[in-house]
Amino acid sequence: MTWLDRFASIGLRDGDDPDVAIRKRSLTIAAGSIVVLATAWTATFFALDRPLAAAIPLTYQVAAVVGLVALWRTKRFELFRAVQLSLMLVLPFALQWTLGGFQNASAVSLWALVTAFGAVYFLDARRAIPWFVAFIALVLVSGILDPFVAERVEPLPDGVRTAFFVLNMGSVAAVAYVLLQYFVRDRERARAASDALLLNVLPRSIADRLMALDERERRDPDAHAAHAAPGDDGHGALPDVRGSRIAEAHPEVTVLFADVVDFTPYAERVGPDGVFELLDQVFSAFDRLVDEFGLEKIKTIGDAYMAAGGLPEARPDHAEAVAGMALRMLQQAADWRAAGLPVRLRIGMETGPVIAGVIGRRKFIYDLWGDTVNIASRMETYGEPDAIVLGPRAARRLASTFRVEERETIQVKGKGWITPGSLLGPRP
């Protein structure tokens, strides 16, 4: 963290919303910048023997420094914001009247634009409107008073007024530019963090489509999505209606379920901390295997782990990749047991069509539906510890490249009698 970031963060509280944090940092940066730049005006007005004029930027400097210290100590941002916006709005006009109007003061009231425009960042678009209206009102009042104050005050030398025009315009532009730069960069950091969090929940292609849908709905909230045509990869896009969001038909994928055997008795023995530590270690290892084999983690349900291959992007070797991961999972469990961690797994797999998508508007999850999912889950349930049970289609698909042993025919609820297989390992 740079010194500028540390300074900008003096008013932050733990748990601040990202948008609130951006506003706090932006106003802190603006106040600090004006304190530094106002030194030139204070010193110059004292040198020109204009103590009343010098007292106005000096007043802001003192008030801003006190406010920044109070913000650092108390974190009371609302009070700091109200005081700063008021000072930034009123004092430039007061200085302009003291110096004799727009021309004599080199349009020093331009500094009030920091409030007029900055309030959009520091507050929000709606609450910034009164501040802009107040700025316009002060401009109009200054225009009315200009002839009267101009004839009552001795003007500054021409060279000084020209220099102040340059300083006022350049400094206001510099503050606005720094403020906008910091705001945009902070917003980009917040967006990157938000996108990273979303990508931990959804596949990138699905996350991109979801964000595109949200943007489209914001632009045209009454529009209804049309049916999408099947893509070149063989995936058919189902109707995307409001509430259904995103759904795709995948003609062939492989689904895996893994369950920790005897987890409930273990959880009763070790308590919440032990349960969390075990599941975090187990599922984090499975996450690494998902990345290694190029698969997609779908979700965890209690002590069960679900993954799939061949979606959201199709791949021809999805069954082989999932089988390779399943075998590595059993090997990892054996290594844990050798190290004293009581982990045994039941694993079920099946290959076939699924529907995959995101449903609803809150707490998004990318999920799968269909007989393939149900059979993979049943294979895990019917299996024994330290075994990988294959559904019929997965067994046929893998028989040429892996050692697959036919199991006894079993009856599966809703599917009747099927003949599963056991995955024993790769063929030599």
C-alpha positions as CSV (number, residue, x, y, z in Angstrom):
1,M,0.0,0.0,0.0
2,T,1.4,3.4,-1.0
3,W,1.5,6.4,1.3
4,L,-1.4,7.9,-0.7
5,D,-3.5,4.8,-0.2
6,R,-2.7,4.9,3.5
7,F,-3.7,8.5,3.8
8,A,-6.9,8.0,1.8
9,S,-7.9,5.2,4.0
10,I,-7.8,7.0,7.4
11,G,-11.6,7.2,7.6
12,L,-12.3,3.6,6.7
13,R,-14.1,1.2,9.1
14,D,-13.7,-2.5,8.9
15,G,-16.5,-3.9,6.8
16,D,-17.2,-0.7,4.8
17,D,-19.1,-1.3,1.6
18,P,-16.8,-0.9,-1.4
19,D,-18.8,2.0,-2.7
20,V,-18.7,3.7,0.7
21,A,-15.0,3.1,0.9
22,I,-14.5,4.8,-2.5
23,R,-16.4,7.9,-1.4
24,K,-14.5,8.1,1.8
25,R,-11.1,7.8,0.0
26,S,-12.1,10.3,-2.7
27,L,-13.1,13.0,-0.2
28,T,-10.1,12.5,1.9
29,I,-7.8,12.9,-1.2
30,A,-9.7,16.0,-2.2
31,A,-9.4,17.6,1.2
32,G,-5.7,16.8,1.5
33,S,-5.0,18.1,-2.0
34,I,-6.8,21.4,-1.4
35,V,-5.0,21.9,2.0
36,V,-1.6,21.6,0.1
37,L,-2.6,23.8,-2.8
38,A,-4.2,26.5,-0.6
39,T,-0.8,27.3,0.9
40,A,0.1,29.3,-2.3
41,W,-3.0,31.5,-1.9
42,T,-2.5,32.0,1.8
43,A,1.1,33.0,1.5
44,T,0.5,35.3,-1.5
45,F,-2.4,37.2,0.1
46,F,-0.3,37.8,3.2
47,A,2.6,39.0,1.0
48,L,0.2,41.4,-0.8
49,D,-1.0,42.7,2.6
50,R,-4.5,41.3,2.2
51,P,-4.9,39.6,5.6
52,L,-8.7,39.2,5.3
53,A,-8.3,37.4,1.9
54,A,-5.5,35.3,3.4
55,A,-7.6,34.3,6.3
56,I,-10.1,32.5,4.1
57,P,-7.9,29.8,2.6
58,L,-6.1,29.6,5.9
59,T,-9.4,29.0,7.6
60,Y,-10.1,26.1,5.3
61,Q,-6.6,24.7,5.8
62,V,-7.0,24.7,9.6
63,A,-10.5,23.3,9.5
64,A,-9.6,20.6,7.0
65,V,-6.5,19.4,9.0
66,V,-8.6,19.3,12.2
67,G,-11.3,17.4,10.3
68,L,-8.9,14.9,8.9
69,V,-7.5,14.2,12.4
70,A,-11.0,13.8,13.8
71,L,-11.9,11.5,10.9
72,W,-8.8,9.4,11.6
73,R,-9.7,9.2,15.3
74,T,-13.5,8.9,15.2
75,K,-14.3,7.6,11.7
76,R,-17.3,9.9,11.7
77,F,-17.3,10.4,7.9
78,E,-20.8,11.9,7.7
79,L,-19.9,14.9,9.8
80,F,-16.5,15.3,8.0
81,R,-18.3,15.2,4.6
82,A,-20.9,17.8,5.6
83,V,-18.3,20.2,6.9
84,Q,-15.9,19.7,4.0
85,L,-18.6,20.2,1.3
86,S,-19.9,23.3,3.0
87,L,-16.4,24.9,3.3
88,M,-15.5,24.0,-0.2
89,L,-18.7,25.5,-1.5
90,V,-18.9,28.7,0.5
91,L,-15.3,29.8,1.1
92,P,-14.3,30.3,-2.6
93,F,-17.3,32.7,-3.1
94,A,-16.4,34.5,0.2
95,L,-12.9,35.0,-1.0
96,Q,-14.1,36.2,-4.4
97,W,-16.4,38.8,-2.7
98,T,-13.5,39.9,-0.5
99,L,-11.2,40.4,-3.5
100,G,-13.7,42.4,-5.5
101,G,-15.7,40.0,-7.7
102,F,-15.2,37.7,-10.6
103,Q,-12.5,39.6,-12.5
104,N,-10.6,41.1,-9.6
105,A,-10.6,37.6,-7.8
106,S,-9.5,35.8,-11.0
107,A,-12.7,33.7,-10.8
108,V,-11.5,32.0,-7.6
109,S,-15.1,30.7,-7.1
110,L,-14.1,28.0,-9.6
111,W,-12.9,26.1,-6.5
112,A,-16.5,25.6,-5.5
113,L,-16.8,23.3,-8.5
114,V,-15.0,20.7,-6.4
115,T,-18.1,20.5,-4.3
116,A,-20.6,20.8,-7.2
117,F,-19.1,17.9,-9.1
118,G,-17.4,16.1,-6.3
119,A,-20.6,15.6,-4.4
120,V,-21.6,13.1,-7.0
121,Y,-18.7,10.9,-5.8
122,F,-18.8,11.8,-2.1
123,L,-22.6,11.3,-1.8
124,D,-24.5,9.9,-4.8
125,A,-26.2,11.2,-7.9
126,R,-29.5,12.1,-6.1
127,R,-28.1,13.7,-3.0
128,A,-25.6,15.7,-5.0
129,I,-28.3,17.7,-6.7
130,P,-28.9,20.2,-3.8
131,W,-25.1,21.0,-3.7
132,F,-25.1,21.7,-7.4
133,V,-28.2,23.9,-7.1
134,A,-26.5,25.7,-4.2
135,F,-23.4,26.3,-6.4
136,I,-25.6,27.8,-9.2
137,A,-27.4,30.0,-6.7
138,L,-24.1,31.3,-5.3
139,V,-22.9,32.0,-8.9
140,L,-26.1,34.0,-9.5
141,V,-25.7,35.9,-6.3
142,S,-22.1,36.7,-7.1
143,G,-23.2,38.0,-10.5
144,I,-25.7,40.3,-8.8
145,L,-23.1,41.5,-6.2
146,D,-20.2,41.8,-8.6
147,P,-20.6,45.6,-9.5
148,F,-21.0,46.5,-5.9
149,V,-18.0,44.6,-4.5
150,A,-15.8,45.5,-7.5
151,E,-16.0,49.3,-6.7
152,R,-15.4,48.9,-3.0
153,V,-12.1,46.9,-3.2
154,E,-8.8,47.9,-4.6
155,P,-8.0,45.5,-7.4
156,L,-4.9,43.3,-7.4
157,P,-2.1,44.2,-9.8
158,D,-2.7,42.9,-13.4
159,G,0.2,40.4,-13.2
160,V,-1.0,39.0,-10.0
161,R,-4.6,38.6,-11.3
162,T,-3.3,36.8,-14.4
163,A,-1.2,34.5,-12.3
164,F,-4.2,33.7,-10.1
165,F,-6.3,33.0,-13.2
166,V,-3.7,30.4,-14.2
167,L,-3.4,29.0,-10.7
168,N,-7.1,28.8,-10.1
169,M,-7.9,27.1,-13.4
170,G,-4.9,24.8,-13.2
171,S,-5.3,23.9,-9.6
172,V,-9.0,23.2,-9.9
173,A,-8.3,21.1,-12.9
174,A,-5.5,19.2,-11.1
175,V,-7.8,18.5,-8.1
176,A,-10.6,17.3,-10.3
177,Y,-8.2,15.1,-12.3
178,V,-6.6,13.5,-9.3
179,L,-10.0,12.9,-7.7
180,L,-11.3,11.4,-10.9
181,Q,-8.2,9.3,-11.4
182,Y,-8.3,7.9,-7.9
183,F,-12.1,7.3,-8.1
184,V,-11.8,5.4,-11.3
185,R,-8.8,3.3,-10.1
186,D,-10.5,2.5,-6.8
187,R,-13.7,1.6,-8.7
188,E,-11.6,-0.6,-11.0
189,R,-10.0,-2.4,-8.0
190,A,-13.4,-2.9,-6.5
191,R,-14.8,-4.3,-9.8
192,A,-11.8,-6.6,-10.1
193,A,-12.3,-7.9,-6.6
194,S,-16.0,-8.4,-7.3
195,D,-15.3,-10.2,-10.6
196,A,-12.8,-12.4,-8.9
197,L,-15.4,-13.4,-6.2
198,L,-18.0,-14.1,-8.9
199,L,-15.5,-16.3,-10.8
200,N,-15.0,-18.3,-7.6
201,V,-18.7,-19.1,-7.8
202,L,-19.4,-19.4,-11.6
203,P,-17.4,-20.5,-14.6
204,R,-16.0,-17.5,-16.5
205,S,-18.2,-18.0,-19.6
206,I,-21.3,-18.2,-17.4
207,A,-20.2,-15.2,-15.3
208,D,-19.6,-13.1,-18.5
209,R,-23.1,-14.0,-19.8
210,L,-24.8,-13.3,-16.5
211,M,-23.2,-9.8,-16.3
212,A,-24.2,-9.2,-19.9
213,L,-27.8,-10.2,-19.1
214,D,-27.8,-7.9,-16.1
215,E,-26.5,-5.0,-18.2
216,R,-29.1,-5.6,-20.8
217,E,-31.9,-5.7,-18.3
218,R,-30.7,-2.4,-16.7
219,R,-30.8,-0.8,-20.2
220,D,-34.2,-2.3,-21.1
221,P,-35.9,-3.8,-18.0
222,D,-39.1,-4.6,-20.0
223,A,-37.4,-6.6,-22.6
224,H,-37.8,-10.4,-22.6
225,A,-35.0,-12.6,-23.8
226,A,-35.5,-14.6,-27.0
227,H,-34.7,-18.2,-27.6
228,A,-31.0,-18.6,-28.5
229,A,-29.9,-20.8,-31.3
230,P,-27.7,-23.9,-30.7
231,G,-24.1,-23.0,-30.8
232,D,-21.3,-24.5,-32.9
233,D,-20.1,-26.6,-30.0
234,G,-23.3,-28.6,-30.0
235,H,-24.8,-27.0,-26.9
236,G,-28.4,-25.9,-27.2
237,A,-29.4,-22.7,-25.4
238,L,-32.7,-23.1,-23.7
239,P,-35.2,-20.2,-23.4
240,D,-33.7,-17.4,-21.3
241,V,-36.7,-16.0,-19.5
242,R,-36.8,-13.5,-16.6
243,G,-36.0,-15.5,-13.5
244,S,-34.5,-18.4,-15.4
245,R,-31.4,-16.4,-16.5
246,I,-29.1,-18.9,-18.1
247,A,-29.6,-22.5,-19.1
248,E,-27.9,-24.8,-21.6
249,A,-28.4,-28.3,-22.8
250,H,-25.1,-30.2,-22.9
251,P,-25.4,-33.5,-25.0
252,E,-22.6,-35.3,-23.2
253,V,-20.7,-34.6,-20.0
254,T,-19.4,-36.7,-17.1
255,V,-20.6,-36.0,-13.6
256,L,-18.8,-37.0,-10.4
257,F,-20.1,-37.2,-6.8
258,A,-17.7,-37.9,-3.9
259,D,-18.8,-38.5,-0.3
260,V,-16.7,-38.8,2.9
261,V,-17.6,-42.1,4.5
262,D,-18.8,-42.1,8.1
263,F,-18.6,-38.4,8.3
264,T,-21.5,-37.9,10.7
265,P,-19.9,-40.0,13.6
266,Y,-16.6,-38.2,13.0
267,A,-18.3,-34.8,13.2
268,E,-19.9,-35.7,16.5
269,R,-16.6,-36.7,17.9
270,V,-14.4,-33.7,16.8
271,G,-16.9,-30.8,17.0
272,P,-17.3,-27.8,14.7
273,D,-13.7,-26.8,14.5
274,G,-12.6,-30.3,13.6
275,V,-15.3,-30.6,11.0
276,F,-14.3,-27.4,9.3
277,E,-10.6,-28.2,9.3
278,L,-11.3,-31.6,7.8
279,L,-13.7,-30.5,5.1
280,D,-11.5,-27.5,4.2
281,Q,-8.4,-29.7,3.8
282,V,-10.3,-32.3,1.7
283,F,-12.3,-30.0,-0.5
284,S,-9.3,-27.7,-1.1
285,A,-7.3,-30.7,-2.3
286,F,-10.2,-31.6,-4.6
287,D,-10.3,-28.0,-5.9
288,R,-6.7,-28.3,-6.9
289,L,-7.4,-31.6,-8.7
290,V,-10.3,-29.9,-10.6
291,D,-7.9,-27.3,-11.8
292,E,-5.2,-29.8,-12.7
293,F,-7.6,-31.9,-14.8
294,G,-9.4,-28.9,-16.4
295,L,-12.8,-29.8,-14.9
296,E,-15.6,-27.7,-13.3
297,K,-16.4,-27.8,-9.6
298,I,-20.2,-27.6,-9.3
299,K,-20.8,-27.4,-5.6
300,T,-20.3,-29.0,-2.2
301,I,-23.3,-30.3,-0.2
302,G,-22.4,-31.1,3.4
303,D,-19.6,-33.7,3.1
304,A,-20.3,-34.4,-0.6
305,Y,-18.3,-32.9,-3.5
306,M,-19.7,-32.5,-7.1
307,A,-17.7,-31.9,-10.2
308,A,-18.1,-32.4,-13.9
309,G,-16.2,-32.5,-17.2
310,G,-17.3,-31.3,-20.6
311,L,-19.0,-28.1,-19.5
312,P,-19.5,-25.2,-19.8
313,E,-17.1,-25.7,-22.8
314,A,-17.2,-29.1,-24.5
315,R,-14.1,-31.4,-24.5
316,P,-13.9,-34.8,-26.1
317,D,-12.0,-36.5,-23.2
318,H,-14.4,-35.4,-20.4
319,A,-15.0,-38.9,-19.2
320,E,-11.3,-39.8,-19.1
321,A,-10.4,-36.6,-17.3
322,V,-13.1,-37.1,-14.6
323,A,-11.9,-40.8,-14.2
324,G,-8.4,-39.6,-13.8
325,M,-9.5,-37.2,-11.1
326,A,-11.5,-39.9,-9.3
327,L,-8.5,-42.2,-9.1
328,R,-6.4,-39.4,-7.8
329,M,-9.0,-38.6,-5.2
330,L,-8.8,-42.2,-3.9
331,Q,-5.0,-42.0,-3.8
332,Q,-5.2,-38.7,-1.9
333,A,-7.6,-40.3,0.6
334,A,-5.1,-43.2,1.1
335,D,-2.3,-40.8,1.7
336,W,-4.4,-39.0,4.3
337,R,-5.1,-42.2,6.1
338,A,-1.4,-43.1,6.1
339,A,-0.8,-39.7,7.8
340,G,-3.5,-40.4,10.4
341,L,-6.5,-38.5,8.9
342,P,-9.5,-40.8,8.8
343,V,-10.8,-40.1,5.2
344,R,-12.5,-42.7,3.1
345,L,-14.4,-41.9,0.0
346,R,-17.3,-43.2,-2.0
347,I,-17.3,-41.9,-5.6
348,G,-20.0,-42.2,-8.3
349,M,-19.8,-41.2,-12.0
350,E,-22.0,-41.2,-15.0
351,T,-21.8,-39.9,-18.5
352,G,-24.7,-38.4,-20.5
353,P,-26.7,-35.3,-21.3
354,V,-27.4,-32.6,-18.7
355,I,-29.0,-29.2,-18.4
356,A,-26.7,-26.7,-16.8
357,G,-27.4,-23.1,-15.8
358,V,-28.0,-20.4,-13.3
359,I,-31.5,-19.9,-11.8
360,G,-32.9,-17.1,-9.7
361,R,-31.6,-13.6,-8.9
362,R,-29.9,-14.0,-5.5
363,K,-27.0,-16.2,-4.3
364,F,-26.3,-17.5,-7.7
365,I,-25.1,-21.1,-8.2
366,Y,-24.2,-22.9,-11.4
367,D,-26.0,-26.2,-11.2
368,L,-26.8,-29.3,-13.2
369,W,-30.0,-31.3,-13.8
370,G,-31.0,-34.5,-15.5
371,D,-30.9,-38.3,-15.3
372,T,-27.1,-38.2,-15.7
373,V,-26.8,-36.3,-12.4
374,N,-29.3,-38.5,-10.6
375,I,-27.5,-41.7,-11.7
376,A,-24.1,-40.4,-10.7
377,S,-25.5,-39.5,-7.3
378,R,-27.1,-43.0,-7.0
379,M,-23.8,-44.7,-8.0
380,E,-22.0,-42.9,-5.1
381,T,-24.8,-43.9,-2.7
382,Y,-24.7,-47.5,-3.7
383,G,-21.0,-47.8,-3.7
384,E,-18.7,-49.1,-0.9
385,P,-15.8,-47.1,0.7
386,D,-12.7,-46.7,-1.4
387,A,-14.5,-47.5,-4.7
388,I,-15.5,-45.7,-7.8
389,V,-18.8,-46.8,-9.2
390,L,-19.7,-46.0,-12.8
391,G,-23.1,-45.7,-14.3
392,P,-23.7,-47.8,-17.4
393,R,-22.8,-45.1,-20.0
394,A,-19.7,-44.1,-18.2
395,A,-18.7,-47.8,-17.8
396,R,-19.1,-48.4,-21.6
397,R,-17.3,-45.1,-22.4
398,L,-14.2,-45.9,-20.2
399,A,-13.9,-49.6,-20.9
400,S,-11.4,-49.1,-23.7
401,T,-9.0,-47.0,-21.8
402,F,-9.5,-48.0,-18.1
403,R,-9.9,-51.2,-16.3
404,V,-13.6,-51.5,-15.7
405,E,-15.2,-54.4,-13.8
406,E,-18.9,-55.1,-14.3
407,R,-20.9,-55.0,-11.0
408,E,-24.2,-56.7,-10.1
409,T,-27.3,-55.3,-11.6
410,I,-29.1,-53.0,-9.2
411,Q,-32.5,-51.3,-9.1
412,V,-32.3,-47.5,-9.2
413,K,-35.4,-45.5,-8.1
414,G,-37.0,-44.0,-11.1
415,K,-34.7,-45.8,-13.6
416,G,-35.3,-49.5,-13.0
417,W,-32.6,-52.1,-13.2
418,I,-29.2,-51.0,-14.4
419,T,-25.7,-52.6,-14.6
420,P,-23.0,-50.3,-13.1
421,G,-19.3,-50.9,-13.3
422,S,-16.3,-50.3,-11.0
423,L,-13.4,-48.2,-12.1
424,L,-10.2,-50.0,-11.1
425,G,-7.5,-48.0,-12.8
426,P,-6.0,-47.2,-16.2
427,R,-5.2,-50.0,-18.7
428,P,-1.5,-50.8,-18.9
